[in-house]
Amino acid sequence: MTAEFTSFLLMGGKSRRMGQNKAELLYDGLPFWRRIASALAPNVYISADKGSFPLPVVKDERPNCGALGAMISCLRLCPTELAFFCACDMPLVTRALPEFLANSIPPDAQAAIPQAQDGRLYPLCGLYRREILPLMEAQLQRGELRIMRLLSLCRVTILLPPNHWQLRNINTPEEYRQLLTEPPTRKDADRP
């Protein structure tokens, strides 16, 4: 049985490299945000400071503090011990990823972060325990907004998920074109 978790879709980025709101980009006929939210259902919240959504919305208590500020606001309201955070630029994520992380996180770890086969870590597609909140708040007080810095301060487990093909974020127009012209194949979806 999978440990219970709540999902938060992070939609507060500026999308500078993309030049338009990444959350609204279409993939398989749906905006990224709707596709991800549907895949992660139930227990999904949207973390955004603007927009109207058919799901519960968490607004940043301290705007302009990046993903760290958004995650703090979400964790303060999280009804479960575990929170899965997903950036809105990862349209291939399915519920299998947070379920894998929730089933694999050791009891003493404060976070479980997926790692791609190339070694890249995805902290904005990771699972965090509510107990990490004081560390996040202290980091924010120091003005350190980088999530990778947080990982160096907490007890984290790094996991290579069997569904690693989901770890693909879309930041630039070129990456978006590649997603549309070279989507994951059924072979990719079945590959461990």
C-alpha positions as CSV (number, residue, x, y, z in Angstrom):
1,M,0.0,0.0,0.0
2,T,1.3,3.4,-1.0
3,A,2.0,6.0,1.8
4,E,-0.5,8.8,1.6
5,F,0.7,12.0,0.1
6,T,-0.6,15.3,-1.2
7,S,0.5,16.7,-4.6
8,F,1.3,20.4,-5.2
9,L,1.7,21.6,-8.8
10,L,4.2,24.6,-8.8
11,M,3.1,27.2,-11.2
12,G,4.7,30.4,-10.1
13,G,7.8,30.5,-12.4
14,K,8.4,33.4,-14.7
15,S,9.0,31.2,-17.9
16,R,11.8,33.5,-19.0
17,R,13.5,31.0,-21.3
18,M,10.3,29.8,-22.8
19,G,9.0,33.4,-23.5
20,Q,5.4,32.3,-22.5
21,N,3.6,30.6,-19.6
22,K,4.9,27.0,-19.6
23,A,1.9,25.8,-17.6
24,E,-0.4,26.7,-20.6
25,L,1.6,24.9,-23.3
26,L,-0.3,22.1,-24.9
27,Y,0.6,18.4,-24.9
28,D,-1.8,15.8,-26.1
29,G,-4.5,18.5,-26.4
30,L,-4.2,19.6,-22.7
31,P,-2.3,22.4,-21.0
32,F,0.7,21.1,-19.1
33,W,-0.9,22.1,-15.8
34,R,-4.1,20.2,-16.4
35,R,-2.4,17.2,-17.7
36,I,-0.1,16.9,-14.7
37,A,-2.9,17.7,-12.2
38,S,-5.1,15.0,-13.8
39,A,-2.2,12.5,-13.7
40,L,-1.6,13.2,-10.0
41,A,-5.2,13.1,-8.8
42,P,-6.6,12.9,-6.2
43,N,-5.3,15.3,-3.5
44,V,-3.8,17.9,-5.9
45,Y,-3.3,21.6,-5.1
46,I,-2.2,24.4,-7.4
47,S,0.6,26.7,-6.1
48,A,0.1,29.9,-8.0
49,D,-0.3,33.6,-7.3
50,K,-2.5,34.3,-10.3
51,G,-5.1,32.5,-12.4
52,S,-8.3,30.7,-11.8
53,F,-8.3,26.9,-11.4
54,P,-10.8,24.2,-10.7
55,L,-8.6,22.9,-7.9
56,P,-7.6,24.3,-4.4
57,V,-5.0,27.0,-4.8
58,V,-2.2,27.9,-2.4
59,K,-0.8,31.4,-2.8
60,D,2.7,32.3,-1.7
61,E,2.8,33.8,1.7
62,R,6.0,35.6,0.7
63,P,5.9,36.4,-3.0
64,N,9.1,36.6,-5.0
65,C,10.8,33.9,-3.0
66,G,10.9,31.3,-5.8
67,A,10.0,27.7,-5.5
68,L,11.3,27.6,-1.9
69,G,8.7,30.2,-0.8
70,A,5.9,28.4,-2.6
71,M,6.9,25.1,-1.1
72,I,6.9,26.6,2.4
73,S,3.4,28.0,1.8
74,C,2.2,24.5,0.6
75,L,3.8,22.6,3.4
76,R,2.1,24.8,6.0
77,L,-1.3,23.7,4.6
78,C,-0.4,20.1,3.7
79,P,-2.9,17.7,5.2
80,T,-0.6,14.7,4.9
81,E,2.9,14.0,6.3
82,L,4.3,13.6,2.7
83,A,4.1,16.3,0.0
84,F,4.9,15.7,-3.6
85,F,6.0,18.8,-5.5
86,C,6.0,18.9,-9.3
87,A,7.0,21.8,-11.5
88,C,4.5,22.7,-14.1
89,D,7.0,22.1,-16.9
90,M,7.0,18.3,-16.6
91,P,4.1,17.1,-18.7
92,L,5.1,13.5,-18.7
93,V,4.8,12.9,-14.9
94,T,2.2,10.4,-13.8
95,R,1.1,9.2,-10.4
96,A,3.5,6.3,-10.6
97,L,6.4,8.6,-9.9
98,P,5.3,10.0,-6.5
99,E,4.0,6.6,-5.5
100,F,7.4,5.1,-6.2
101,L,9.0,7.9,-4.1
102,A,6.4,7.5,-1.3
103,N,7.0,3.7,-1.2
104,S,10.8,4.1,-1.2
105,I,11.5,7.0,1.2
106,P,13.3,5.7,4.3
107,P,11.7,6.6,7.6
108,D,14.6,8.9,8.6
109,A,14.8,10.8,5.3
110,Q,13.2,14.2,5.0
111,A,13.1,14.2,1.2
112,A,13.2,11.7,-1.7
113,I,14.5,13.1,-4.9
114,P,14.4,11.4,-8.3
115,Q,17.6,11.2,-10.3
116,A,17.7,10.7,-14.1
117,Q,20.0,8.1,-15.6
118,D,22.3,11.0,-16.6
119,G,22.8,11.8,-12.9
120,R,20.6,15.0,-12.9
121,L,18.5,15.5,-9.8
122,Y,14.9,16.8,-9.9
123,P,14.2,18.5,-6.6
124,L,11.1,20.2,-8.1
125,C,9.7,16.8,-8.8
126,G,10.3,15.3,-5.4
127,L,8.7,14.1,-2.2
128,Y,9.2,16.0,1.1
129,R,8.2,15.3,4.7
130,R,6.4,18.2,6.5
131,E,9.1,18.0,9.1
132,I,11.5,19.7,6.7
133,L,9.5,22.9,7.0
134,P,11.7,24.5,9.8
135,L,14.8,23.9,7.6
136,M,13.1,25.6,4.7
137,E,12.0,28.5,6.8
138,A,15.5,29.0,8.2
139,Q,17.0,28.9,4.7
140,L,14.5,31.5,3.4
141,Q,15.4,33.7,6.4
142,R,19.0,33.6,5.3
143,G,18.0,34.6,1.8
144,E,19.1,31.3,0.2
145,L,16.4,30.4,-2.3
146,R,18.0,27.5,-4.1
147,I,16.4,24.1,-3.5
148,M,19.7,22.3,-4.2
149,R,21.1,24.2,-1.1
150,L,18.2,22.8,0.9
151,L,19.1,19.3,-0.2
152,S,22.6,19.7,1.2
153,L,21.2,20.6,4.6
154,C,18.6,17.9,5.0
155,R,18.5,14.1,5.2
156,V,17.7,13.2,1.6
157,T,17.5,10.0,-0.3
158,I,18.3,10.0,-4.0
159,L,16.3,7.4,-6.1
160,L,16.5,6.3,-9.7
161,P,12.9,5.7,-10.5
162,P,11.9,2.9,-12.9
163,N,9.7,5.4,-14.8
164,H,12.7,7.7,-15.3
165,W,11.4,8.8,-18.8
166,Q,8.9,11.0,-16.9
167,L,11.9,13.2,-15.7
168,R,11.8,15.6,-18.6
169,N,11.2,19.3,-18.0
170,I,10.5,21.7,-20.8
171,N,12.2,25.1,-20.4
172,T,12.8,26.4,-23.9
173,P,11.0,26.6,-27.2
174,E,13.5,24.0,-28.6
175,E,12.7,21.6,-25.8
176,Y,9.0,22.0,-26.4
177,R,9.5,21.4,-30.2
178,Q,11.4,18.2,-29.3
179,L,8.6,17.0,-27.0
180,L,6.1,17.5,-29.7
181,T,8.2,15.8,-32.4
182,E,9.9,13.2,-30.3
183,P,7.4,12.2,-27.6
184,P,8.2,9.2,-25.4
185,T,7.3,6.0,-27.2
186,R,5.4,3.1,-25.7
187,K,8.8,1.4,-25.5
188,D,10.0,4.3,-23.3
189,A,6.9,4.1,-21.1
190,D,7.5,0.3,-20.5
191,R,11.2,0.5,-20.0
192,P,12.4,0.3,-16.4
